[in-house]
């Protein structure tokens, strides 16, 4: 019975987070209330408070949940890339996943463009999600370091700088795609940009191969 109760509690929490995403996407952070979140899934406000102390805690958990779900769907079955081609394939997989997942695009839109977050809210959320914020940067840097050691990336390339270039290109392109500022396909644009960047850092032997 205890196990079943725990499972039911987790299902309720997930339902609250799904409802919260809809409300946050439609109304923004400041106008989202626990009353509205609860009403959409036929719960009481008290039930929402039982799972989350406040909106900051709820937002942090929502971000962790979405990151975990996307990470599992995208990277499941993949090991750390050992070549530029494998890294390129992972970016392709992630882009295709985003293009076909409307729910995740709603989440990205809210995260990227909700400028109404106060400095205090942002700081409190970042305290709780620092691990998932830092994870992509750390993974990319470690991957590029391994590929450089294999001789595929030129020895004079600064990996910290290359990590910055790829990360900023990814974030900027993703922002433009989510905001629909320009009519382009995310996958094609990212892969084209990736190839251009990598053509500039490959060793001569790899370029000629």
C-alpha positions as CSV (number, residue, x, y, z in Angstrom):
1,X,0.0,0.0,0.0
2,X,2.8,2.4,0.8
3,X,4.4,1.9,-2.5
4,X,1.2,2.5,-4.3
5,X,0.7,5.7,-2.3
6,X,4.2,6.9,-3.3
7,X,3.4,6.2,-6.9
8,X,0.2,8.1,-6.7
9,X,2.0,11.0,-5.1
10,X,4.5,11.0,-7.9
11,X,1.8,11.0,-10.5
12,X,0.1,13.9,-8.8
13,X,3.3,15.8,-8.7
14,X,3.9,15.2,-12.4
15,X,0.3,16.3,-13.2
16,X,0.9,19.5,-11.2
17,X,4.1,20.2,-13.1
18,X,2.4,19.6,-16.5
19,X,-0.4,22.0,-15.5
20,X,2.1,24.5,-14.2
21,X,3.9,24.5,-17.6
22,X,0.7,25.3,-19.4
23,X,-0.1,28.2,-17.0
24,X,3.4,29.6,-17.0
25,X,3.5,29.4,-20.8
26,X,0.2,31.2,-21.1
27,X,0.4,33.8,-18.2
28,X,4.1,34.1,-17.2
29,X,5.6,33.6,-13.9
30,X,4.2,36.6,-11.9
31,X,0.6,35.9,-12.9
32,X,0.7,32.2,-12.4
33,X,-1.0,31.1,-9.2
34,X,-1.3,27.8,-7.4
35,X,-5.1,28.2,-7.6
36,X,-5.0,28.2,-11.4
37,X,-2.6,25.3,-11.5
38,X,-4.8,23.2,-9.2
39,X,-8.0,24.2,-10.9
40,X,-6.9,22.8,-14.3
41,X,-6.3,19.3,-12.9
42,X,-9.2,19.3,-10.4
43,X,-7.0,19.6,-7.3
44,X,-7.1,22.0,-4.3
45,X,-4.5,24.7,-3.8
46,X,-3.5,22.9,-0.7
47,X,-2.6,19.8,-2.7
48,X,-0.2,21.9,-4.8
49,X,1.3,23.3,-1.6
50,X,1.8,19.8,-0.2
51,X,4.2,19.1,-3.1
52,X,5.8,22.6,-3.5
53,X,6.4,25.3,-0.9
54,X,6.3,28.2,-3.5
55,X,6.5,29.0,-7.2
56,X,10.3,29.1,-7.1
57,X,10.5,25.5,-5.9
58,X,7.9,24.5,-8.4
59,X,9.8,26.2,-11.3
60,X,13.1,24.6,-10.3
61,X,11.5,21.2,-10.2
62,X,9.8,21.7,-13.5
63,X,13.2,22.6,-15.1
64,X,14.8,19.5,-13.6
65,X,12.0,17.3,-14.8
66,X,12.1,18.6,-18.4
67,X,15.9,18.4,-18.5
68,X,15.8,14.8,-17.2
69,X,13.1,13.8,-19.7
70,X,14.8,15.3,-22.7
71,X,18.2,14.0,-21.6
72,X,16.8,10.4,-21.3
73,X,15.0,10.6,-24.7
74,X,17.9,12.2,-26.6
75,X,21.0,10.6,-25.1
76,X,19.7,7.1,-24.1
77,X,21.9,4.5,-25.7
78,X,24.7,7.0,-26.5
79,X,28.1,7.0,-24.9
80,X,30.3,10.1,-24.8
81,X,31.2,11.0,-28.4
82,X,34.7,10.1,-29.4
83,X,34.8,11.7,-32.8
84,X,33.4,14.9,-34.4
85,X,31.1,12.9,-36.4
86,X,29.6,11.3,-33.3
87,X,29.3,14.7,-31.7
88,X,27.5,16.0,-34.8
89,X,25.1,13.1,-34.7
90,X,24.2,13.9,-31.1
91,X,23.4,17.5,-32.0
92,X,21.3,16.2,-34.9
93,X,19.4,13.9,-32.6
94,X,18.7,16.7,-30.1
95,X,17.6,19.1,-32.8
96,X,15.2,16.6,-34.3
97,X,13.8,15.9,-30.9
98,X,13.1,19.6,-30.2
99,X,11.5,20.1,-33.6
100,X,9.1,17.2,-33.0
101,X,8.3,17.9,-29.3
102,X,5.8,20.8,-29.0
103,X,5.5,20.4,-25.2
104,X,9.3,20.8,-24.8
105,X,9.3,23.9,-27.1
106,X,6.6,25.5,-24.9
107,X,9.0,24.9,-22.0
108,X,11.9,26.4,-23.9
109,X,9.9,29.4,-24.8
110,X,9.0,30.1,-21.3
111,X,12.5,29.6,-20.0
112,X,14.2,31.7,-22.7
113,X,11.8,34.6,-23.0
114,X,10.2,35.2,-19.6
115,X,12.0,38.4,-18.9
116,X,9.6,39.2,-16.0
117,X,11.6,37.1,-13.6
118,X,13.1,39.2,-10.9
119,X,16.8,39.0,-10.1
120,X,15.8,37.4,-6.8
121,X,13.7,34.7,-8.4
122,X,16.4,34.0,-11.0
123,X,19.0,33.7,-8.2
124,X,16.9,31.3,-6.2
125,X,16.1,29.1,-9.1
126,X,19.7,29.0,-10.2
127,X,20.7,27.8,-6.8
128,X,18.5,24.8,-7.2
129,X,19.4,23.9,-10.8
130,X,23.1,24.8,-11.0
131,X,23.9,21.2,-11.8
132,X,21.7,21.0,-14.9
133,X,22.8,24.5,-16.0
134,X,26.5,23.5,-15.9
135,X,26.1,20.0,-17.3
136,X,25.9,20.7,-21.1
137,X,29.0,23.0,-20.9
138,X,31.0,20.5,-18.9
139,X,30.0,17.6,-21.1
140,X,30.9,19.5,-24.3
141,X,34.2,20.6,-23.0
142,X,35.2,17.1,-21.9
143,X,34.1,15.7,-25.3
144,X,36.1,18.3,-27.3
145,X,39.1,17.6,-25.0
146,X,39.0,13.9,-25.8
147,X,38.6,14.5,-29.5
148,X,41.5,16.9,-29.5
149,X,43.7,14.3,-27.8
150,X,42.7,11.8,-30.5
151,X,44.3,14.1,-33.1
152,X,41.1,15.1,-34.9
153,X,41.2,18.7,-33.6
154,X,44.3,20.8,-34.3
155,X,46.7,21.0,-31.4
156,X,46.7,24.8,-31.4
157,X,42.9,25.0,-30.8
158,X,41.9,26.4,-27.4
159,X,39.2,24.0,-26.1
160,X,37.7,26.5,-23.7
161,X,37.3,29.0,-26.6
162,X,35.9,26.3,-28.9
163,X,33.4,25.3,-26.2
164,X,32.2,28.9,-25.9
165,X,31.8,29.3,-29.7
166,X,29.7,26.1,-30.1
167,X,27.7,26.8,-27.0
168,X,26.9,30.4,-27.9
169,X,26.1,29.4,-31.5
170,X,23.7,26.7,-30.2
171,X,22.0,29.1,-27.7
172,X,21.6,31.9,-30.2
173,X,20.2,29.6,-32.9
174,X,17.8,27.9,-30.5
175,X,16.6,31.3,-29.3
176,X,15.9,32.4,-32.8
177,X,14.1,29.2,-33.7
178,X,11.9,29.1,-30.6
179,X,10.9,32.8,-31.0
180,X,10.2,32.1,-34.7
181,X,12.1,35.3,-35.7
182,X,13.4,33.6,-38.8
183,X,11.8,30.8,-40.9
184,X,14.5,28.1,-40.8
185,X,14.8,24.5,-39.8
186,X,16.7,24.0,-36.5
187,X,18.4,20.8,-37.5
188,X,19.7,22.0,-40.9
189,X,21.0,25.3,-39.5
190,X,22.7,23.8,-36.5
191,X,24.4,21.1,-38.6
192,X,25.5,23.6,-41.2
193,X,27.0,25.9,-38.5
194,X,28.6,22.9,-36.8
195,X,30.3,21.9,-40.0
196,X,31.6,25.4,-40.6
197,X,33.0,25.7,-37.1
198,X,34.7,22.3,-37.2
199,X,36.2,22.8,-40.7
200,X,38.1,25.6,-39.0
201,X,39.6,23.5,-36.2
202,X,40.2,20.1,-37.8
203,X,43.8,19.0,-38.3
204,X,45.0,19.1,-41.9
205,X,45.1,15.3,-42.1
206,X,41.4,15.1,-41.2
207,X,40.5,17.9,-43.7
208,X,42.2,16.0,-46.5
209,X,40.8,12.6,-45.6
